[in-house]
Amino acid sequence: MRHGAYSTLMQKILNALCDSTRRAALAVLWDGGEHCVCELMARLDASQSRMSRHMKVLREAGLVMDRRDAQWVRYRRNPRLSPDIMAVITAVLTAEHRLEQEMA
């Protein structure tokens, strides 16, 4: 991959991680399962339009994949993520979880 393309991809990933709702959605999806958008909306207390916008950012960054199932959209972690990107995201989610525990 060319440096410029890598840099653009990394910027999309970092941008996706900067929002707390997107990190929370990733935390739900990081279990490796598939979750419908309605479940994400309920768990994160987000409207359908807000959740859709956040999931679009995650999808465009290549972090999640979606699948249509009749009227539902189901999301899951992108299984083709590189080990390096997986490690970064896992570290961010772990650090945030630990910080939340310490602040409680």
Backbone as CSV, one residue per row, in Angstrom:
resi,resn,N_x,N_y,N_z,CA_x,CA_y,CA_z,C_x,C_y,C_z
1,MET,0.844,-1.170,0.000,0.000,0.000,0.000,0.891,1.235,0.000
2,ARG,0.552,2.174,-0.822,1.306,3.427,-0.877,1.148,4.199,0.429
3,HIS,2.182,4.977,0.749,2.153,5.757,1.989,0.934,6.669,2.052
4,GLY,0.609,7.349,0.965,-0.543,8.263,0.954,-1.849,7.547,1.228
5,ALA,-2.026,6.378,0.627,-3.253,5.604,0.844,-3.324,5.116,2.285
6,TYR,-2.192,4.673,2.821,-2.145,4.216,4.211,-2.473,5.367,5.145
7,SER,-1.908,6.525,4.878,-2.133,7.695,5.713,-3.611,8.090,5.720
8,THR,-4.260,8.031,4.563,-5.681,8.360,4.467,-6.516,7.348,5.236
9,LEU,-6.206,6.071,5.107,-6.922,5.041,5.840,-6.735,5.228,7.345
10,MET,-5.520,5.475,7.773,-5.258,5.670,9.193,-6.011,6.892,9.714
11,GLN,-6.098,7.939,8.932,-6.845,9.128,9.356,-8.323,8.798,9.533
12,LYS,-8.884,7.983,8.636,-10.288,7.570,8.767,-10.496,6.745,10.030
13,ILE,-9.570,5.868,10.320,-9.677,5.025,11.515,-9.591,5.881,12.772
14,LEU,-8.626,6.776,12.834,-8.482,7.635,14.005,-9.690,8.548,14.179
15,ASN,-10.222,9.056,13.077,-11.429,9.882,13.132,-12.600,9.065,13.671
16,ALA,-12.714,7.827,13.224,-13.806,6.960,13.696,-13.697,6.720,15.197
17,LEU,-12.475,6.608,15.707,-12.265,6.311,17.124,-12.426,7.520,18.040
18,CYS,-12.475,8.723,17.473,-12.498,9.918,18.328,-13.868,10.185,18.948
19,ASP,-14.910,9.512,18.483,-16.254,9.767,18.994,-16.658,8.689,20.009
20,SER,-17.202,9.102,21.145,-17.545,8.152,22.205,-18.664,7.190,21.798
21,THR,-19.621,7.638,21.004,-20.689,6.728,20.562,-20.131,5.664,19.629
22,ARG,-19.224,6.055,18.757,-18.624,5.062,17.847,-17.762,4.074,18.619
23,ARG,-17.033,4.557,19.627,-16.252,3.628,20.451,-17.169,2.669,21.200
24,ALA,-18.279,3.172,21.686,-19.233,2.310,22.390,-19.815,1.267,21.442
25,ALA,-20.117,1.665,20.225,-20.630,0.710,19.231,-19.569,-0.341,18.929
26,LEU,-18.331,0.081,18.770,-17.248,-0.878,18.530,-17.098,-1.834,19.706
27,ALA,-17.242,-1.331,20.917,-17.128,-2.196,22.093,-18.188,-3.295,22.053
28,VAL,-19.389,-2.958,21.617,-20.447,-3.961,21.490,-20.087,-4.971,20.401
29,LEU,-19.600,-4.473,19.283,-19.296,-5.342,18.140,-18.009,-6.131,18.315
30,TRP,-17.167,-5.713,19.253,-15.840,-6.329,19.382,-15.898,-7.753,19.909
31,ASP,-17.076,-8.195,20.348,-17.211,-9.574,20.820,-17.175,-10.571,19.668
32,GLY,-17.189,-10.054,18.446,-17.131,-10.920,17.279,-18.492,-11.328,16.756
33,GLY,-19.549,-10.990,17.481,-20.896,-11.336,17.044,-21.471,-10.311,16.090
34,GLU,-22.657,-10.605,15.655,-23.378,-9.714,14.749,-24.521,-9.081,15.532
35,HIS,-24.687,-7.780,15.390,-25.697,-7.059,16.153,-26.504,-6.172,15.222
36,CYS,-27.834,-6.194,15.397,-28.681,-5.365,14.546,-28.611,-3.917,15.022
37,VAL,-28.899,-3.027,14.108,-28.831,-1.608,14.430,-29.821,-1.270,15.547
38,CYS,-30.950,-1.972,15.592,-31.932,-1.698,16.660,-31.345,-2.016,18.035
39,GLU,-30.527,-3.059,18.135,-29.877,-3.393,19.400,-28.866,-2.309,19.780
40,LEU,-28.093,-1.863,18.805,-27.120,-0.804,19.075,-27.830,0.466,19.527
41,MET,-28.946,0.806,18.874,-29.716,1.988,19.249,-30.163,1.897,20.705
42,ALA,-30.692,0.742,21.085,-31.192,0.559,22.450,-30.057,0.606,23.466
43,ARG,-28.976,-0.088,23.187,-27.861,-0.156,24.146,-27.146,1.171,24.305
44,LEU,-27.125,1.967,23.230,-26.380,3.224,23.267,-27.289,4.443,23.397
45,ASP,-28.595,4.191,23.529,-29.578,5.269,23.666,-29.415,6.303,22.552
46,ALA,-29.451,5.814,21.322,-29.265,6.677,20.154,-30.432,6.522,19.198
47,SER,-30.765,7.590,18.509,-31.819,7.530,17.504,-31.320,6.749,16.286
48,GLN,-32.254,6.337,15.457,-31.893,5.574,14.257,-30.995,6.393,13.339
49,SER,-31.336,7.650,13.118,-30.529,8.472,12.206,-29.127,8.706,12.761
50,ARG,-29.038,8.951,14.064,-27.718,9.172,14.690,-26.874,7.906,14.622
51,MET,-27.497,6.752,14.925,-26.760,5.490,14.890,-26.301,5.179,13.478
52,SER,-27.155,5.432,12.505,-26.796,5.176,11.105,-25.605,6.020,10.677
53,ARG,-25.596,7.283,11.084,-24.456,8.150,10.730,-23.163,7.626,11.347
54,HIS,-23.223,7.228,12.604,-22.026,6.712,13.270,-21.555,5.404,12.629
55,MET,-22.491,4.538,12.292,-22.108,3.262,11.692,-21.536,3.469,10.292
56,LYS,-22.009,4.478,9.593,-21.450,4.793,8.270,-19.974,5.179,8.399
57,VAL,-19.643,5.972,9.405,-18.246,6.370,9.619,-17.393,5.131,9.914
58,LEU,-17.898,4.249,10.774,-17.152,3.029,11.100,-16.992,2.128,9.877
59,ARG,-18.037,2.041,9.080,-17.979,1.213,7.868,-16.997,1.802,6.856
60,GLU,-17.049,3.101,6.640,-16.149,3.753,5.685,-14.688,3.676,6.135
61,ALA,-14.462,3.574,7.433,-13.096,3.405,7.948,-12.644,1.953,7.846
62,GLY,-13.566,1.082,7.453,-13.223,-0.330,7.291,-13.229,-1.127,8.581
63,LEU,-13.780,-0.553,9.653,-13.757,-1.224,10.946,-14.905,-2.205,11.124
64,VAL,-16.025,-1.949,10.471,-17.182,-2.834,10.576,-17.717,-3.155,9.187
65,MET,-18.502,-4.220,9.154,-19.193,-4.615,7.924,-20.674,-4.684,8.255
66,ASP,-21.508,-4.434,7.252,-22.937,-4.546,7.475,-23.538,-5.587,6.544
67,ARG,-24.706,-6.070,6.961,-25.434,-7.056,6.170,-26.905,-6.753,6.330
68,ARG,-27.584,-6.671,5.211,-29.029,-6.461,5.244,-29.718,-7.788,5.488
69,ASP,-30.697,-7.763,6.367,-31.475,-8.946,6.699,-32.938,-8.498,6.744
70,ALA,-33.612,-8.596,5.590,-34.968,-8.067,5.431,-34.932,-6.568,5.730
71,GLN,-35.701,-6.111,6.731,-35.715,-4.682,7.026,-34.616,-4.275,8.007
72,TRP,-33.863,-5.235,8.537,-32.829,-4.953,9.527,-31.458,-4.821,8.871
73,VAL,-30.603,-4.073,9.517,-29.192,-4.009,9.131,-28.405,-4.543,10.311
74,ARG,-27.565,-5.512,10.037,-26.751,-6.136,11.082,-25.288,-5.766,10.854
75,TYR,-24.604,-5.462,11.939,-23.201,-5.052,11.875,-22.332,-6.046,12.612
76,ARG,-21.089,-6.132,12.154,-20.102,-6.958,12.833,-18.725,-6.359,12.587
77,ARG,-17.804,-6.757,13.427,-16.410,-6.341,13.279,-15.909,-6.864,11.938
78,ASN,-15.106,-6.076,11.254,-14.543,-6.503,9.974,-13.508,-7.598,10.246
79,PRO,-13.748,-8.813,9.771,-12.812,-9.905,10.049,-11.490,-9.779,9.295
80,ARG,-11.428,-8.878,8.333,-10.199,-8.712,7.539,-9.291,-7.601,8.063
81,LEU,-9.587,-7.081,9.244,-8.710,-6.055,9.806,-7.334,-6.637,10.065
82,SER,-6.327,-5.828,9.836,-4.966,-6.296,10.092,-4.773,-6.468,11.597
83,PRO,-3.867,-7.352,11.979,-3.584,-7.531,13.420,-3.153,-6.229,14.101
84,ASP,-2.435,-5.375,13.389,-1.998,-4.103,13.975,-3.191,-3.203,14.295
85,ILE,-4.130,-3.096,13.374,-5.318,-2.265,13.589,-6.178,-2.875,14.703
86,MET,-6.310,-4.205,14.697,-7.069,-4.877,15.758,-6.449,-4.549,17.117
87,ALA,-5.133,-4.576,17.202,-4.443,-4.294,18.465,-4.689,-2.854,18.913
88,VAL,-4.668,-1.912,17.979,-4.906,-0.506,18.317,-6.316,-0.334,18.872
89,ILE,-7.291,-0.893,18.177,-8.676,-0.737,18.608,-8.905,-1.424,19.948
90,THR,-8.374,-2.614,20.110,-8.508,-3.327,21.386,-7.880,-2.512,22.514
91,ALA,-6.723,-1.919,22.262,-6.052,-1.100,23.282,-6.892,0.126,23.635
92,VAL,-7.460,0.780,22.645,-8.296,1.964,22.903,-9.519,1.574,23.732
93,LEU,-10.194,0.497,23.328,-11.399,0.068,24.044,-11.072,-0.383,25.469
94,THR,-9.957,-1.075,25.641,-9.538,-1.528,26.970,-9.185,-0.338,27.858
95,ALA,-8.429,0.608,27.320,-8.041,1.785,28.092,-9.265,2.591,28.504
96,GLU,-10.217,2.736,27.599,-11.428,3.501,27.935,-12.221,2.784,29.027
97,HIS,-12.344,1.483,28.921,-13.077,0.701,29.923,-12.414,0.830,31.303
98,ARG,-11.105,0.732,31.328,-10.372,0.854,32.607,-10.527,2.251,33.201
99,LEU,-10.459,3.259,32.359,-10.619,4.634,32.817,-12.015,4.856,33.397
100,GLU,-13.030,4.305,32.727,-14.399,4.410,33.233,-14.530,3.744,34.591
101,GLN,-13.883,2.588,34.767,-13.927,1.892,36.056,-13.243,2.708,37.152
102,GLU,-12.128,3.322,36.816,-11.396,4.108,37.797,-12.177,5.356,38.207
103,MET,-12.930,5.925,37.259,-13.676,7.142,37.523,-14.959,6.864,38.285
104,ALA,-15.416,5.604,38.307,-16.689,5.260,38.981,-16.531,5.187,40.474
